[in-house]
Amino acid sequence: MWDLFHHPLREEEYFFILGFLIIGGWIGLQYLRTTLAHFREGREQDAVTALKIEMIQRGMSPAEIERVLLAKGESSPSLAKQLGRAAGDMARKVVN
């Protein structure tokens, strides 16, 4: 009866299975790496957004927001200026 379940594989079949597992594992790891990177970027963006909202609610000026963003190392000076201006515009809308 055990002879029915025993089917020896040829050497080529072992190499095929090994190659399939290696390639499938590599593809799976790349997919996992990409998924986790997107998840991390989303979490970081959520944290930055929460920080900006908190700074606006505290009544910080655009210059102060720009200084915080630059000190945090989040962005380049030109991007920080744009974000500071946008935060100032949002703060003016909230106040009005």
PyMOL CGO cylinders between C-alpha atoms (Angstrom):
from pymol import cmd
from pymol.cgo import CYLINDER

trace = [
    CYLINDER, 0.00, 0.00, 0.00, 2.83, 2.44, 0.82, 0.3, 1, 1, 1, 1, 1, 1,
    CYLINDER, 2.83, 2.44, 0.82, 4.14, 1.90, -2.67, 0.3, 1, 1, 1, 1, 1, 1,
    CYLINDER, 4.14, 1.90, -2.67, 1.17, 3.83, -4.00, 0.3, 1, 1, 1, 1, 1, 1,
    CYLINDER, 1.17, 3.83, -4.00, 2.25, 6.99, -2.14, 0.3, 1, 1, 1, 1, 1, 1,
    CYLINDER, 2.25, 6.99, -2.14, 5.95, 6.71, -2.90, 0.3, 1, 1, 1, 1, 1, 1,
    CYLINDER, 5.95, 6.71, -2.90, 6.85, 8.28, -6.20, 0.3, 1, 1, 1, 1, 1, 1,
    CYLINDER, 6.85, 8.28, -6.20, 10.52, 9.22, -6.42, 0.3, 1, 1, 1, 1, 1, 1,
    CYLINDER, 10.52, 9.22, -6.42, 11.25, 12.42, -8.28, 0.3, 1, 1, 1, 1, 1, 1,
    CYLINDER, 11.25, 12.42, -8.28, 13.92, 12.75, -10.88, 0.3, 1, 1, 1, 1, 1, 1,
    CYLINDER, 13.92, 12.75, -10.88, 16.81, 15.12, -10.37, 0.3, 1, 1, 1, 1, 1, 1,
    CYLINDER, 16.81, 15.12, -10.37, 15.37, 17.65, -12.84, 0.3, 1, 1, 1, 1, 1, 1,
    CYLINDER, 15.37, 17.65, -12.84, 12.12, 17.79, -10.91, 0.3, 1, 1, 1, 1, 1, 1,
    CYLINDER, 12.12, 17.79, -10.91, 13.97, 18.58, -7.68, 0.3, 1, 1, 1, 1, 1, 1,
    CYLINDER, 13.97, 18.58, -7.68, 15.76, 21.46, -9.43, 0.3, 1, 1, 1, 1, 1, 1,
    CYLINDER, 15.76, 21.46, -9.43, 12.46, 22.72, -10.83, 0.3, 1, 1, 1, 1, 1, 1,
    CYLINDER, 12.46, 22.72, -10.83, 10.84, 22.66, -7.39, 0.3, 1, 1, 1, 1, 1, 1,
    CYLINDER, 10.84, 22.66, -7.39, 13.85, 24.35, -5.80, 0.3, 1, 1, 1, 1, 1, 1,
    CYLINDER, 13.85, 24.35, -5.80, 13.92, 27.03, -8.49, 0.3, 1, 1, 1, 1, 1, 1,
    CYLINDER, 13.92, 27.03, -8.49, 10.19, 27.59, -8.15, 0.3, 1, 1, 1, 1, 1, 1,
    CYLINDER, 10.19, 27.59, -8.15, 10.51, 27.99, -4.37, 0.3, 1, 1, 1, 1, 1, 1,
    CYLINDER, 10.51, 27.99, -4.37, 13.44, 30.39, -4.68, 0.3, 1, 1, 1, 1, 1, 1,
    CYLINDER, 13.44, 30.39, -4.68, 11.74, 32.58, -7.30, 0.3, 1, 1, 1, 1, 1, 1,
    CYLINDER, 11.74, 32.58, -7.30, 8.40, 32.45, -5.48, 0.3, 1, 1, 1, 1, 1, 1,
    CYLINDER, 8.40, 32.45, -5.48, 10.08, 33.37, -2.20, 0.3, 1, 1, 1, 1, 1, 1,
    CYLINDER, 10.08, 33.37, -2.20, 11.91, 36.27, -3.80, 0.3, 1, 1, 1, 1, 1, 1,
    CYLINDER, 11.91, 36.27, -3.80, 8.70, 37.59, -5.38, 0.3, 1, 1, 1, 1, 1, 1,
    CYLINDER, 8.70, 37.59, -5.38, 6.88, 37.21, -2.07, 0.3, 1, 1, 1, 1, 1, 1,
    CYLINDER, 6.88, 37.21, -2.07, 9.59, 39.12, -0.22, 0.3, 1, 1, 1, 1, 1, 1,
    CYLINDER, 9.59, 39.12, -0.22, 9.52, 41.93, -2.78, 0.3, 1, 1, 1, 1, 1, 1,
    CYLINDER, 9.52, 41.93, -2.78, 5.75, 42.17, -2.48, 0.3, 1, 1, 1, 1, 1, 1,
    CYLINDER, 5.75, 42.17, -2.48, 6.00, 42.24, 1.33, 0.3, 1, 1, 1, 1, 1, 1,
    CYLINDER, 6.00, 42.24, 1.33, 8.75, 44.88, 1.23, 0.3, 1, 1, 1, 1, 1, 1,
    CYLINDER, 8.75, 44.88, 1.23, 6.70, 47.11, -1.08, 0.3, 1, 1, 1, 1, 1, 1,
    CYLINDER, 6.70, 47.11, -1.08, 3.54, 46.68, 0.98, 0.3, 1, 1, 1, 1, 1, 1,
    CYLINDER, 3.54, 46.68, 0.98, 5.33, 47.51, 4.23, 0.3, 1, 1, 1, 1, 1, 1,
    CYLINDER, 5.33, 47.51, 4.23, 7.03, 50.54, 2.64, 0.3, 1, 1, 1, 1, 1, 1,
    CYLINDER, 7.03, 50.54, 2.64, 3.66, 51.92, 1.53, 0.3, 1, 1, 1, 1, 1, 1,
    CYLINDER, 3.66, 51.92, 1.53, 2.20, 51.25, 4.96, 0.3, 1, 1, 1, 1, 1, 1,
    CYLINDER, 2.20, 51.25, 4.96, 5.13, 53.03, 6.64, 0.3, 1, 1, 1, 1, 1, 1,
    CYLINDER, 5.13, 53.03, 6.64, 4.86, 56.02, 4.30, 0.3, 1, 1, 1, 1, 1, 1,
    CYLINDER, 4.86, 56.02, 4.30, 1.16, 56.30, 5.04, 0.3, 1, 1, 1, 1, 1, 1,
    CYLINDER, 1.16, 56.30, 5.04, 1.77, 56.21, 8.79, 0.3, 1, 1, 1, 1, 1, 1,
    CYLINDER, 1.77, 56.21, 8.79, 4.51, 58.84, 8.49, 0.3, 1, 1, 1, 1, 1, 1,
    CYLINDER, 4.51, 58.84, 8.49, 2.24, 61.07, 6.41, 0.3, 1, 1, 1, 1, 1, 1,
    CYLINDER, 2.24, 61.07, 6.41, -0.53, 60.68, 9.00, 0.3, 1, 1, 1, 1, 1, 1,
    CYLINDER, -0.53, 60.68, 9.00, 1.89, 61.70, 11.76, 0.3, 1, 1, 1, 1, 1, 1,
    CYLINDER, 1.89, 61.70, 11.76, 3.06, 64.76, 9.82, 0.3, 1, 1, 1, 1, 1, 1,
    CYLINDER, 3.06, 64.76, 9.82, -0.54, 65.75, 9.09, 0.3, 1, 1, 1, 1, 1, 1,
    CYLINDER, -0.54, 65.75, 9.09, -1.47, 65.41, 12.77, 0.3, 1, 1, 1, 1, 1, 1,
    CYLINDER, -1.47, 65.41, 12.77, 1.55, 67.55, 13.69, 0.3, 1, 1, 1, 1, 1, 1,
    CYLINDER, 1.55, 67.55, 13.69, 0.51, 70.24, 11.21, 0.3, 1, 1, 1, 1, 1, 1,
    CYLINDER, 0.51, 70.24, 11.21, -3.07, 70.26, 12.48, 0.3, 1, 1, 1, 1, 1, 1,
    CYLINDER, -3.07, 70.26, 12.48, -1.87, 70.54, 16.06, 0.3, 1, 1, 1, 1, 1, 1,
    CYLINDER, -1.87, 70.54, 16.06, 0.45, 73.43, 15.16, 0.3, 1, 1, 1, 1, 1, 1,
    CYLINDER, 0.45, 73.43, 15.16, -2.40, 75.23, 13.37, 0.3, 1, 1, 1, 1, 1, 1,
    CYLINDER, -2.40, 75.23, 13.37, -4.74, 74.68, 16.33, 0.3, 1, 1, 1, 1, 1, 1,
    CYLINDER, -4.74, 74.68, 16.33, -2.11, 76.14, 18.68, 0.3, 1, 1, 1, 1, 1, 1,
    CYLINDER, -2.11, 76.14, 18.68, -2.06, 79.25, 16.52, 0.3, 1, 1, 1, 1, 1, 1,
    CYLINDER, -2.06, 79.25, 16.52, 1.52, 78.96, 15.32, 0.3, 1, 1, 1, 1, 1, 1,
    CYLINDER, 1.52, 78.96, 15.32, 2.58, 81.30, 12.55, 0.3, 1, 1, 1, 1, 1, 1,
    CYLINDER, 2.58, 81.30, 12.55, 3.70, 79.98, 9.17, 0.3, 1, 1, 1, 1, 1, 1,
    CYLINDER, 3.70, 79.98, 9.17, 7.29, 80.91, 10.03, 0.3, 1, 1, 1, 1, 1, 1,
    CYLINDER, 7.29, 80.91, 10.03, 7.14, 78.84, 13.22, 0.3, 1, 1, 1, 1, 1, 1,
    CYLINDER, 7.14, 78.84, 13.22, 5.61, 75.90, 11.35, 0.3, 1, 1, 1, 1, 1, 1,
    CYLINDER, 5.61, 75.90, 11.35, 8.34, 76.17, 8.73, 0.3, 1, 1, 1, 1, 1, 1,
    CYLINDER, 8.34, 76.17, 8.73, 11.00, 76.19, 11.45, 0.3, 1, 1, 1, 1, 1, 1,
    CYLINDER, 11.00, 76.19, 11.45, 9.51, 73.08, 13.10, 0.3, 1, 1, 1, 1, 1, 1,
    CYLINDER, 9.51, 73.08, 13.10, 9.33, 71.21, 9.81, 0.3, 1, 1, 1, 1, 1, 1,
    CYLINDER, 9.33, 71.21, 9.81, 12.94, 72.10, 8.99, 0.3, 1, 1, 1, 1, 1, 1,
    CYLINDER, 12.94, 72.10, 8.99, 14.15, 71.12, 12.47, 0.3, 1, 1, 1, 1, 1, 1,
    CYLINDER, 14.15, 71.12, 12.47, 12.33, 67.81, 12.18, 0.3, 1, 1, 1, 1, 1, 1,
    CYLINDER, 12.33, 67.81, 12.18, 14.19, 67.13, 8.93, 0.3, 1, 1, 1, 1, 1, 1,
    CYLINDER, 14.19, 67.13, 8.93, 11.00, 66.31, 7.10, 0.3, 1, 1, 1, 1, 1, 1,
    CYLINDER, 11.00, 66.31, 7.10, 11.57, 68.34, 3.99, 0.3, 1, 1, 1, 1, 1, 1,
    CYLINDER, 11.57, 68.34, 3.99, 13.75, 70.70, 2.06, 0.3, 1, 1, 1, 1, 1, 1,
    CYLINDER, 13.75, 70.70, 2.06, 13.64, 74.44, 2.83, 0.3, 1, 1, 1, 1, 1, 1,
    CYLINDER, 13.64, 74.44, 2.83, 11.56, 75.27, -0.26, 0.3, 1, 1, 1, 1, 1, 1,
    CYLINDER, 11.56, 75.27, -0.26, 9.03, 72.56, 0.53, 0.3, 1, 1, 1, 1, 1, 1,
    CYLINDER, 9.03, 72.56, 0.53, 8.89, 73.67, 4.16, 0.3, 1, 1, 1, 1, 1, 1,
    CYLINDER, 8.89, 73.67, 4.16, 8.15, 77.24, 3.01, 0.3, 1, 1, 1, 1, 1, 1,
    CYLINDER, 8.15, 77.24, 3.01, 5.34, 75.98, 0.79, 0.3, 1, 1, 1, 1, 1, 1,
    CYLINDER, 5.34, 75.98, 0.79, 3.93, 73.92, 3.64, 0.3, 1, 1, 1, 1, 1, 1,
    CYLINDER, 3.93, 73.92, 3.64, 4.24, 76.86, 6.02, 0.3, 1, 1, 1, 1, 1, 1,
    CYLINDER, 4.24, 76.86, 6.02, 2.34, 79.08, 3.61, 0.3, 1, 1, 1, 1, 1, 1,
    CYLINDER, 2.34, 79.08, 3.61, -0.32, 76.41, 3.16, 0.3, 1, 1, 1, 1, 1, 1,
    CYLINDER, -0.32, 76.41, 3.16, -0.61, 76.03, 6.93, 0.3, 1, 1, 1, 1, 1, 1,
    CYLINDER, -0.61, 76.03, 6.93, -0.98, 79.80, 7.27, 0.3, 1, 1, 1, 1, 1, 1,
    CYLINDER, -0.98, 79.80, 7.27, -3.72, 79.81, 4.65, 0.3, 1, 1, 1, 1, 1, 1,
    CYLINDER, -3.72, 79.81, 4.65, -5.50, 76.97, 6.45, 0.3, 1, 1, 1, 1, 1, 1,
    CYLINDER, -5.50, 76.97, 6.45, -5.18, 78.78, 9.79, 0.3, 1, 1, 1, 1, 1, 1,
    CYLINDER, -5.18, 78.78, 9.79, -6.69, 81.95, 8.30, 0.3, 1, 1, 1, 1, 1, 1,
    CYLINDER, -6.69, 81.95, 8.30, -9.61, 79.90, 6.96, 0.3, 1, 1, 1, 1, 1, 1,
    CYLINDER, -9.61, 79.90, 6.96, -10.17, 78.30, 10.35, 0.3, 1, 1, 1, 1, 1, 1,
    CYLINDER, -10.17, 78.30, 10.35, -10.09, 81.66, 12.16, 0.3, 1, 1, 1, 1, 1, 1,
    CYLINDER, -10.09, 81.66, 12.16, -12.42, 83.36, 9.69, 0.3, 1, 1, 1, 1, 1, 1,
]
cmd.load_cgo(trace, "trace")
